[in-house]
Amino acid sequence: MEFLREIAHLRFRTNTFGAVFRIRHAMAYAIHKYFNDRGFYYLHTPIITGSDCEGAGEMFHVTTMPLNKMPLNKDGSVNFTDDFFGKETNLTVSGQLEGELGALALGEILYFRANLQG
């Protein structure tokens, strides 16, 4: 099975992965249908932010610039003007905060934290 990590186009064609993804789909559909039928709103919370929303301190930095050649300002800080986001950005810990805001506006909500895979 480990060799399928390098041959992605064959992964879904195997019996094992095909069965796992069919079951995963059926479970996700059932969960969403259950909550939808009960009046919940499905909310996508951001995973990238320019804010340290809950004072989490050390967060994972996200940038499109090469890490070995980061452009610096005269004071030695990183110049993010050429970065995709135009400012320092991080993976967020603010999913719950966004969920609370959505619940206040919409009522009952359903959200999932991001599933990051390497």
SVG drawing of the C-alpha trace seen along z (x, -y; Angstrom):
<svg xmlns="http://www.w3.org/2000/svg" viewBox="-35 -51 54 56">
<polyline fill="none" stroke="black" stroke-width="0.4" points="0.0,0.0 2.8,-2.4 3.9,-2.5 0.5,-4.0 1.6,-7.3 3.9,-7.8 1.3,-6.5 -1.7,-8.7 -3.6,-7.9 -3.9,-4.2 -4.9,-4.9 -8.7,-5.2 -8.7,-2.2 -7.7,0.3 -10.3,2.2 -9.1,1.0 -8.9,-2.7 -12.0,-2.6 -14.0,-1.1 -12.6,-3.5 -13.5,-6.6 -17.0,-5.2 -17.6,-4.7 -16.1,-8.1 -18.4,-9.8 -21.5,-8.0 -20.6,-9.0 -20.0,-12.6 -23.2,-12.8 -25.2,-11.2 -23.7,-13.7 -24.4,-16.7 -27.9,-15.5 -28.6,-14.9 -27.6,-18.4 -29.2,-20.0 -32.5,-18.4 -32.4,-19.9 -31.8,-23.5 -28.0,-23.8 -25.9,-25.9 -22.6,-24.4 -19.9,-27.0 -16.4,-27.1 -14.0,-28.7 -10.8,-30.2 -7.5,-28.3 -5.1,-31.1 -5.2,-34.5 -3.1,-37.6 -4.3,-37.8 -3.2,-36.0 -6.8,-35.5 -6.7,-33.9 -3.1,-34.7 -1.9,-31.2 1.6,-32.5 3.7,-30.3 1.7,-29.5 2.8,-28.0 3.8,-30.7 2.4,-30.6 4.2,-32.3 4.8,-32.0 8.3,-33.5 11.4,-31.3 12.4,-30.7 16.1,-30.9 15.9,-34.3 13.2,-36.3 13.3,-40.0 14.1,-42.2 13.3,-45.8 16.0,-48.1 15.1,-47.4 15.7,-43.6 12.0,-42.6 10.6,-40.6 9.2,-42.6 5.9,-40.9 4.8,-43.3 5.7,-40.8 4.1,-37.9 0.8,-36.5 -1.1,-37.7 0.8,-41.1 1.3,-40.6 2.5,-38.0 0.0,-35.1 -0.3,-32.0 -2.4,-28.8 -5.2,-30.0 -6.5,-28.7 -9.6,-30.9 -12.1,-28.3 -14.0,-28.4 -14.0,-32.2 -15.4,-32.2 -17.9,-29.6 -19.2,-31.8 -19.6,-34.7 -21.5,-32.6 -23.7,-31.1 -24.7,-34.6 -25.6,-35.6 -27.2,-32.4 -28.3,-30.4 -27.1,-26.8 -24.0,-26.0 -21.9,-23.0 -18.2,-23.4 -15.2,-21.2 -11.5,-22.1 -9.2,-21.8 -7.7,-18.4 -4.1,-19.1 -2.3,-16.1 1.4,-15.8"/>
</svg>
